[in-house]
Amino acid sequence: MPPKMAPAEAVELIMRVTGGEVASPAVLAPKLGPLGMSPKKVGEDIQKASKEWKGIKVMVKLTIQNRQASVEVLPSSAALVLKALGEPPRDRKKGPKDIKHDGNLTLDQVIDVARTMRSRSMAREFKGTVLEILGTCFSIGCTVNGKNAKDLQADIVDGNVEVPEA
């Protein structure tokens, strides 16, 4: 049997869950059992923390210390773009599969998402982060300012569209 964890030691778990839904205790049990935590209670904490991301898959960071779990939502760029589109939350179990996200975003909304993602971006400059978010918009299938995201990327690289500094 492995040794018990030191109670004062903080343990971090990162997992991907659907926002606003209780994470399955069967998935949480192997990770939380050795730490002496109740998977059902932690699943409910995750549901409360991710309520505003209903129906969107987000990363959740669990920090467990002294048998107390704190939940922090780490949204991906795709989750932020989907939230900016303002689509109604869909039911995973009953709803249609493979939804086309054919909404339209403004460049200002894309820049706001890029500001949020700046700390986790690998780009050297803020302009590169905006280009990353535009790539995400392209993969999701939405347009930006009524144009294809790839065309807007080319305009930014060519210097036809100005991107402000962070």
Buried (B, 14 or more C-beta within 10 A) or exposed (E): EEEEEEEEEEBEBEEEBBBBBBBEBEEBBEBBEEBEBBBBEBBBBBBEBBEEBBBBBBBBBBBBBEEEBEBEBEBBBBBBBBBBBEBEEBEEEEEEEEEEBEBEBEBEBBBBBBBBBBEEBEBEEBBBBBBBBBBBBBEBEBBBBEBBBEBBBBBBEEEEBEBEEE
